[in-house]
Amino acid sequence: MQQELELDTHQKALKINLDPRWYGTFAEIGAGQEVVRWFFRVGGAAGTVAKSMSAYDMTVSDAIYGGGDRYVSQSRCQAMLDREYGLNLERLKTQRGDTTAFFAFADTVVARSFKGGNECHGWMGLKFQSRPHDEPSQIMVHVRMLDTEASLQQEALGVVGVNLLFGGFFLHHEPELLVESLLDKLTTGRVEIDMIKFEGIEFRSVDNRIMALKLVKLGLSGAAMFAANGEVLQPSEALYKKAILVERGSFRPPTNVNFDMLECAMKKFKADPSMADKEVLPIFELTMRNLLAGGKDVDRRDFLARADLLAACGMTVLISDYFEYYRLAAYLSCRTKQRIGIVMGVPSLIELFDEKYYTDLPGGILESFGRLFKHNLKLFVYPLLDAESGTPITKDTMKVAPELVKLYGYLADRGSFVDLDNYNPDFLSIFSRDLLAKIADGDPTWESCVPDEVADLIKSRRFFGYLPG
């Protein structure tokens, strides 16, 4: 296995060509036939390539794959895969179906244009049999090309495509190794893969949320998203033209406070006249730093427990590697032109004014706030109950370092902070760490501090050490 992972792109393409098992079609639109070119270049392509095509003209493409609003999209890539895979079975099954595992590879891409300035990305997929007569399996990825020259983007696309084919054919039984291999002979500075989805008989035991997490952990993507039904989302498509309200937390477990924060912020967010008739996507965000929690690896059972609990409440989840809020803001603002709001408690706002987090920025804390509020972003601030006085600490009564008081005042005066004074006071005394202790100790009072869906799931699946009775 290690030897296979060390093969270069030329060796991978040649190994596929010399293996008599797989035979199929390459359909590529938008950046040239960069993937199939590898198989023709290394020799022996007649053993692998049944057909290579590029339906570049939109009318021609529609005639083959059906119409659509967007040509560089998951739906268009899926239509290409389904059409070409089906034709292989229709035309070749009788002749060679007993000895051949058929496949279809497709990509639809927009690389750097002649004028430049466009988003360079694409969809790439592989639909394949792992053995003759088998039901198909499929891998779909979304790729962003980061090179500044079209020729380099095309080169990178070809390498990723060969890696995907090689991984599907030879590493499908170890999907995590397959994910790791996608950037073989490339770097994360050249290509980003921000969505991957496994389907079909070979991947029936794969949880795509784990694979999404893997992308972020490996640095193949800065963030990954999935919907309440567990469906992995491509962030640019999920966030496109939507206003975004995001709340960061540990959600271990998600409590009434978390949902009160979001609900209060949503009311304030929508009350802004500029938000009239705008669609707002609420998101709960988990950072990799939170998931690692001091360890070297993510506790998958713990991660899936949190993901399942948030799903039970109908939440869209974002996993990000952006510990700094200004990096999260930059990521979101690149994917929507609509308003962005971040929901946080007073402790997080106090931490935001800690200069130790900005030593790597030439402009320090001033640069961080410049980046954070660049696109008229607002922070929606939920109060904290003062343990000593029993009174709430709000954005107006919290303390920052003396040298930062004027900076805080400037940001407050310009409306960067929104006070969530519409909170439920009964929830201020709820803290996740206290609930975890109560769950482990068998103290049933924790149940009133979380939504009913969360309590039911914790008990039925025995999350966080819960024991009945």
LINWO-V91161 format. One record per helix or strand of 3 or more residues. SS is the DSSP state (H for helix, E for strand). FROM is the first residue (numbers start at 1). TO is the last residue. If there is no record, write none. Layout:
ss-><SS:SS>
from-><FROM:FROM>
to-><TO:TO>
This chain:
ss-><H:H:E:H:H:E:H:H:E:E:E:H:H:E:H:H:E:H:E:H:H:E:H:H:E:H:E:H:H:H:E:H:E:H:H:H:H:H>
from-><2:9:22:34:45:49:58:74:101:121:137:150:175:191:201:208:223:235:243:256:273:280:288:300:316:325:340:346:355:364:378:402:417:425:432:444:452:463>
to-><5:18:29:42:47:53:65:96:110:128:145:170:181:200:203:218:226:239:248:271:275:287:292:312:320:333:345:352:358:372:382:413:419:427:441:449:461:465>
